[in-house]
Amino acid sequence: MSERVRAHGWVSGRVQGVWFRESTRRRAQELGVSGWVRNLADGRVEVDFVGSRASVEAAIEFVRTGPPHAQVGAVEGFEIEPASGAEANAEEAFLIR
């Protein structure tokens, strides 16, 4: 099994009300990435990805564009670091919070 990594970040722009969370969940599941996505009160979307380096990188690339009706303005965070503790052993589930 390859080393699991984690990336956490925020996406701003027109990212709420455009199926961003559901599209991110579907893409993460396709990639075998676990974690979660949620809307924030300030209009941004917060995302946490855990999986193999290649899968997490692909998930980050997806949120840089988002689904067809999204207009991503900025992507912050998403530094890739080793997953630790429970993150490293998490089930392959990706949740919408």
Secondary structure, 3 states (H helix, E strand, C coil): CCCEEEEEEEEEEECCCCCHHHHHHHHHHHHCCEEEEEECCCCCEEEEEEEEHHHHHHHHHHHHHCCCCCEEEEEEECCCEECCHHHHCCCCCEEEC
